[in-house]
Amino acid sequence: MRKKIVAGNWKMNKNLQEGIELAKELNTMLSADKPNCDVVICTPFIHLASVAPLLDSQLIGLGAENCADKASGAYTGEVSAEMVKSTGAQYVILGHSERRAYYHETNEILKEKINLALANGLKVIFCIGEVLEEREAGKQNEVVKAQLEGSLFDLTGDEFSNIILAYEPVWAIGTGKTATSDQAEEMHAFIRGVIAEKFGKDAAENVSILYGGSCKPSNAKELFAKPDVDGGLIGGAALKAADFKGIIDAWK
Ligand code: PGA
């Protein structure tokens, strides 16, 4: 049975002290009322080493929001997958649309990042999704398939088992405009089909596919009720413990 997951993506929010407070608050809440799903928080790099010891690792996993496409060396300002792992983090988000759009991360670059993350024992939350013009042109399946092919199709089946997918239609991110649960389900089922063709039926059945894009406590239950939606990748609503908990509770 594939895992149900609610993962938070803090993006570039919260200074270190604020991040520590949020992590503590969430840990306290979930210790008192245990989640029915895996929970992960993905924080800025500088928070990882301080937040890791504050979390009950049975309740909350920790991840970075990015890592370098090089293993080590003269790459000023970059943070390697090995460094991420050494903080105690277990996950890394790769391929987020903001990284693709603002930092020009291509399928090729993402492939390098994924390989390094997996080689260092991190689980990868790999984001895919179309922009509004692509959806309006009816090209969303084609776009998402190319993203999967371009970055993941050289992996072995074993490597692929450490991938979590997150479908995030770019037009729904931070806009308050959520995909309908039917739109999400249609795409998630398509993605599962693409994975089945490449990695086989078992791999497709076992991979968790999260929905991301304006997911909040009021719509999470309906989205998560769909058979191919295995949870959410949460931006804005992950910045308040009560909202994030509200989404986690959608699995109850
Ligand atoms: P949002 O962001 O929940 O604020 O729309 C989701 C994401 O970008 O991961």
Residues whose N, C-alpha, C, O or C-beta is under 5 A from the ligand:
A	BS01	PGA	N9 A172 I173 G174 T175 G212 G213 S214 C215 L233 I234 G235 G236 A237
